[in-house]
Amino acid sequence: MEATSRVDAASEYTTGWVGLRGRVGAWMLASWPRRILERLFQGNPGEHFFETLALRGDETVVDVGCGSGYYALQVAARLDAGVVIGVDLSEEMLCSFRRRATSRRLTDRVELRKGGAHGLPVAEASADRVITTTVLHELPDADGVAREIARVLKPGGRVVVLDYRKPRPGEGGRGHRAEGGEQFDAAGLRGLLECAGLRDAHAEEFNVWVLGTAVKPG
């Protein structure tokens, strides 16, 4: 019954980031005060993230749950001939993303699509990279999301997942609370990627973060 309820919840999943909450949330996600506090108290995961992503500069990169584009725009700035496809259910988040892409003159390297992680509006085997950052813990049916990521990856394509890690015993409320889904430690995230049929799965924990990567078999 638990598995069935999770699948049902995933198929009916809607975002709460709409209206005023969506507009305020979009601003907060990309605001410099938030990022400064994040670096001071949670560490800066960006260096690990981009090293793991290993961009050449000509990739098609899909950002699952792109929000207002904090990481996606940094990816776009590193592309010479590629494109970032940002996918999110919140129109407010996507509007914020568009404005920020325009202000940074990155619109030629960005394509935005409204849709959910459980049914990505992306063709099969079309992405060189798939990223998802601080989103997985909010989603029901993480297994289904991982399979969907595997579907859109090209053979040899790589996924990189950055999220808040599962709190360790005795940490109490440190880190972040899972909302709609669950949080993972390194072993759990690695297992999730492997169960989706991906290979060379690796995950590590640092500060409040867990970073995982895997490759679609060629």
SVG drawing of the C-alpha trace seen along z (x, -y; Angstrom):
<svg xmlns="http://www.w3.org/2000/svg" viewBox="-3 -43 39 45">
<polyline fill="none" stroke="black" stroke-width="0.4" points="0.0,0.0 2.8,-2.4 4.4,-2.0 1.0,-2.4 0.3,-5.6 3.7,-7.0 3.1,-6.3 -0.3,-7.9 1.1,-10.9 3.8,-11.3 1.3,-11.1 -0.8,-13.9 2.2,-15.9 1.7,-19.7 4.0,-22.4 3.3,-24.7 5.5,-27.4 2.7,-29.4 1.3,-32.9 2.9,-35.1 4.8,-32.1 6.2,-31.3 7.3,-34.9 8.9,-35.3 10.5,-31.9 11.9,-32.6 13.6,-35.7 14.9,-34.0 16.4,-31.0 18.6,-33.4 19.2,-36.2 22.7,-37.0 21.9,-37.2 20.7,-33.6 23.8,-32.4 26.2,-34.2 24.5,-32.6 24.6,-29.3 28.3,-29.5 29.0,-30.6 26.9,-28.0 26.5,-25.1 29.6,-25.4 29.8,-26.1 28.9,-23.0 29.4,-24.7 33.1,-23.7 32.3,-20.0 29.2,-20.2 30.9,-21.7 33.9,-19.5 31.6,-16.4 29.6,-17.8 32.7,-17.9 31.4,-20.1 33.1,-20.3 31.0,-23.3 28.8,-21.8 26.3,-19.7 22.6,-19.6 21.9,-19.9 18.5,-19.3 17.9,-20.9 15.1,-19.0 13.3,-21.4 15.3,-24.3 13.6,-26.9 14.8,-30.4 17.9,-29.1 20.6,-29.6 22.7,-26.6 21.3,-26.4 22.5,-29.9 26.0,-29.1 25.9,-26.0 24.7,-28.1 27.6,-30.5 30.0,-27.6 28.6,-26.5 30.0,-27.6 27.7,-25.8 25.3,-23.9 21.9,-24.6 20.4,-24.3 16.8,-23.0 15.2,-24.1 12.1,-22.2 9.9,-23.3 6.2,-23.1 6.1,-26.7 5.4,-29.4 6.6,-32.0 10.0,-30.2 10.2,-30.0 9.4,-33.7 12.1,-34.6 14.5,-32.3 13.6,-34.1 14.3,-37.6 17.6,-36.5 18.7,-34.8 17.9,-38.0 19.8,-40.2 22.8,-38.0 22.5,-37.7 22.2,-34.0 18.8,-33.5 20.5,-31.9 21.7,-29.1 18.6,-28.6 15.3,-26.8 12.5,-26.7 9.7,-24.0 6.9,-23.7 6.6,-20.2 7.3,-17.8 10.1,-15.5 7.9,-12.4 7.2,-13.1 9.9,-15.3 8.9,-17.1 12.2,-16.0 12.8,-13.4 14.3,-10.1 18.1,-9.9 18.5,-13.6 20.5,-14.9 24.3,-14.8 23.9,-15.9 21.0,-15.9 21.2,-17.9 18.9,-18.3 19.8,-20.5 18.1,-20.7 14.9,-19.3 14.9,-15.5 14.0,-15.6 10.7,-17.4 9.5,-14.8 7.5,-11.7 8.6,-8.5 12.3,-9.3 12.8,-5.9 10.4,-7.1 12.3,-10.4 15.6,-8.5 14.2,-6.3 12.9,-9.4 16.3,-10.9 17.8,-7.7 15.3,-7.8 16.2,-11.3 20.0,-10.7 22.0,-9.7 24.1,-6.6 27.2,-7.7 25.4,-10.8 25.9,-11.8 23.5,-12.7 24.6,-14.9 22.4,-15.2 23.1,-17.8 20.8,-17.8 20.6,-18.1 21.8,-14.9 19.9,-12.8 20.6,-14.0 22.9,-11.8 22.0,-10.4 22.2,-13.1 22.1,-16.0 18.5,-16.9 17.2,-19.5 20.5,-20.4 20.3,-20.6 17.0,-20.5 13.6,-18.8 12.3,-16.5 8.9,-17.9 7.2,-15.6 9.8,-12.9 12.9,-11.8 16.5,-12.7 19.4,-10.3 22.8,-9.6 25.6,-8.7 24.8,-5.0 21.1,-5.6 21.6,-8.0 24.1,-5.7 21.6,-2.9 18.9,-5.0 20.9,-5.7 22.0,-2.1 18.4,-0.9 17.5,-3.2 19.9,-1.2 22.8,-3.7 26.4,-2.6 29.5,-4.0 27.4,-5.5 29.2,-7.4 28.0,-9.6 29.7,-11.6 28.6,-13.6 30.1,-17.0 28.7,-19.5 24.9,-19.3 25.1,-18.1 25.1,-14.9 26.4,-14.8 25.8,-11.8 26.7,-11.0 26.2,-8.1 26.4,-7.4 23.9,-5.8 25.3,-2.7 26.5,-3.1"/>
</svg>
